[in-house]
Each structure stands twice: as structure tokens, then as C-alpha cells.
Amino acid sequence: MAVRKPGLIALFDVDGTLTAPRKVASIQMLDFMRDLQQVVTVGVVGGSDLSKISEQLGKTVIKDYDYVFSENGLVAHKDGKLIGTQSLKSFLGEEKLKEFINFTLHYIADLDIPIKRGTFIEFRSGMINVSP
């Protein structure tokens, strides 16, 4: 069995590195990651929220890895425990956030696009995904 090297961390992006975007990780990749943890501290980083990362890497993802950074690192877990969060709402305030969302929705309403259905605004802790 390998000895874990202190002070060394390997961070991996989820979409496009550990998995194809929004797909489930292969058994081979999960086995590799488990083996790597015997040697170094391992963390995963993704732009998605924790529920989407869990769909890709498993429901126990925050316990399976030493670190899990979701929402582009604004929600951080270490050893299965939440260690920090940041959010646009607390940074900008509700009024500025509402002003931005209102402007965006009005702008989308005036666009001449072929199909107007779906989730136009997806709010996450660290980002607002706008999809006309």
C-alpha cells in the first residue's frame, strides 16, 4: 500500500475531465480516483451545484473525496463537512439582484428567437445562468 504524501493535493474538474459534460463518471475513473486518494489528497471542482455533481460522481461525493468545491468553488466541503460558502445574493443584495434579473427577463422577452421555453434564469450561489 502506498504512503500518502502530506502537503500534496490533486484537484480535478468534473465536466470535461472526470466525466463528459453532465454525464456519469465511468467505473474506471472512479476506481482511479479512489486509488489516487491512497497517495495524495484529492479534491473535485465543478461549476454545477452539489446535486448535479452528485449525479455525476455519486451520492456520497462529499464523503468520497477530501475536498469538493461546487458552484465554481463558492460552496466548499472538506471531509464531508461544509467549510464555507459565498453567494451573489449576499454580495450584491436583493435589490441589485432583482434589478439585474428584471433587466435580463425584459431583454429576453424582446429577443426574436425561434423557441421561447425553458429555464431562462437559473440562480446558483455563485452565478446566474441566463439561457434564452
Buried (B, 14 or more C-beta within 10 A) or exposed (E): EEEEEEEEEBBBEBBEBBBEEEEEBEEEBBEEBEEBBEBBBBBBBBBBBBEBBBBBBBEEBBEBBBBBBBBBBBBBBBEEEEEEBBBBEEEBEEEEBEEBBEEBEEEBEEEEEEEEEEEBEEEBBBBBEBEE
